[in-house]
Amino acid sequence: MALFSDVCRSVRTLLGQCQRSTAAAAWTHCQSSRKSSQTAPEPEPVISDNEAINKTFVNRNPRNLEQMALAVKDRGWATVWPSKQYYQRVVFRRTQQHITAEVYPSDSIDPVLSCSTKEWALKRELGSTRSVAACRAVGEVLAQRCCEAGITRIVYREVPWKFRSESNQTFWTAMKEGGVMLSEQRRKFI
């Protein structure tokens, strides 16, 4: 039994010495590699032809000057009603059966956006295609379409006795609540 315990003690000391020698060798290797390592040099930036800036800049947004209130407005004749001094205007019409609202640009007679109770998607949700609720629905849908098209400012002019009606007031408030301003910025002269 004594012989067995002496052999175990010898094996333990031998294993301890082996572990210490491998740890010391690893430490010295780590220290020598630290001395020889350096930071990598920074690569020089490469300028490609795709990143070159063109000297002539062309603005592809035709409405940019309108949004900055710098574009030219057609003044028209002084006796013409409605006035021609606008970028976009909304026209609200009520007939015997339907309500229609259209957005016209200043340089065209064709509407850019329109909404009407003649559209089936709007007609099926309404009880009446001519009521005040229909005016509000047309205003909300047209305001949403204007915001999606990027039109945030529109001129809305109506004859005063028509504007006082409840349907026009409801349409006007629905457009304003939808995020469309019903007036344009004053034109800047530079």
C-alpha positions, 0 to 999 in steps of 0.5 A: 500500500505504501508503494502505491501511495508513493507511485501516486504522489510521483505521478501527481508531481510529474503532472504538476511539473508538466502543466507548469512547463506548458503554461510557462511556454505559452506565456513566453510565446504570448509575450514574444508575439506581443512584441512583434505585433503592430497595428495594420496600416490604414488603407487609402480611400479609393475614389470611384467614378460613381462617387464623383459629383457632377458640376451641373445639377438638374432638379428632377422634382418639378414641384420643388419651386412650388413648395418653396414658394418661388415658382411663377404663378400666372396672374391672369386678368384682373376680372377673371374669377376664380383667380389664376394665382395658384399652383393647385386648386380644389373645385367642389361641386354638388349636383342633384345626385352626386358630390365631386371634388377635383384638384386642378394644376394652374397650367392644365384644364384636366384634374390631377386628382379627383374624388366623387360619390360616383365611385363604387367604393365610396358609394357603397359605404354611404347611405346617400350620395348627396348628404353632408356625410357624403361631403365629409367622406369625399373630403377625407378621401381626397385629403388622403389622396392629396397627401399620398400624391405629395400635395400638401397645400391647395387653394380653395375659393368658393363664392361666399354664399355657397361657402356658408352652407353646411356641406361646404363647411364639412368638406372644408373641415374634412380636408383640413383634418386630413392634413391638407392646408387650404391656402398657399404660401405667399410667393417669395420674390428674390 
